[in-house]
Amino acid sequence: MHQAARRGGLHVFRVYYRRLGAAAARTLNPELSCRPLGEREIVSFCADPQLDLSERMVLSALSHGNVCLGAFSGGELAGYVWFAYADAPHVDGVRVSVPGEAIYRFKAFVRPGYRGRGIAPLLYGATDDMVARPGRRYVVNCIALQNRPSIAASLRSGDEPLGHLGYWHAGRRFVALHSRAVELFGLRFYLGR
């Protein structure tokens, strides 16, 4: 079903959200430390093929005011996640319009050797104080319906389902889709120019 939908240009995601500061306490992990990554540092990580980072993506994200947080085990970057305060990249020229009182969480990644250790929920939930800004009350993200590990990590961090968000894209034609709750929240997909 998912393969056929993708070939037909249909992409559907579940939207999760929570109030800033309402992360689940169980996301804390004393063996890991989290901190924001500076431009020079994150660009240096682009050379590591295990981390799924491109310099072009990193520089574009930083130029739009996005923030990347990293989780470290000792001195090694175990995983990272990006946060956006305005419109954010999705894939293939599709972007996400972020409501003014939300922070959009995107591009989360955990190094293969560290998966299954609770790093994603830590990055999702235990970093609220690092990404909070005046006027922002929520953290929101969207996850593909078939991405069970990311959905589980989102729920473990204290996120709750809000609804569905999607789009149909074929050539120059683009149609955004969203459930009523997501529409009221103000999260949207659109085709960037």
Phi, psi and omega in degrees: 000310182296320179297315180296320179296317181294319178296329179276359177089006181265130180229124183234137183228151172266135180260134178237147179208166171197161175289142173301137180087356182258023181292151179293135181298334183289357179284345182292141180217108185294345180277352182239151172237146179239146177197158175292147178257130177282166184303308182300318181294313183290326175296324178295329179288344179296338180286346181270109184296341179288343189265356175054049178236137173244144181299322180299313180297315182299310182295323177295314180299315180295323180294339178267007177085011179286157183238138176245129176250140179243147173253129183244139171246108190064232179261004185262135175289114182270332180187169180209165175208146180256148176231137180241146181249357177217203179302145186228155177288148171245261174212156172050042178083355177276138181235167180244127174273122186258128178296153186299335180259014181242159170242129183263123179266128181213171176045065175266141181209136175240130179306135185311319181291349182250000182293149180085007181251010177081019182288318180298311177300326176298310179297323182290320191247329187273005185249013183308317182294337180279338183249350182298142175219155179305137178086348180267126183243343186228154166248134183224149175207166175231141186229135177303141185305327184271359183272074185299319179299319180290323177297315179298319179295319179298313179295321178298331181281352180107001178292155177233149177295140177249323182161206182238150178222141180197182176200156172244129185223121178217109182063237179270354181272137183213129177229122176274144180230144177199150175284167184301315182297320179291322177300314180294326179292325176104009178277135183215148166266147172209160180271118180290158180254000000 
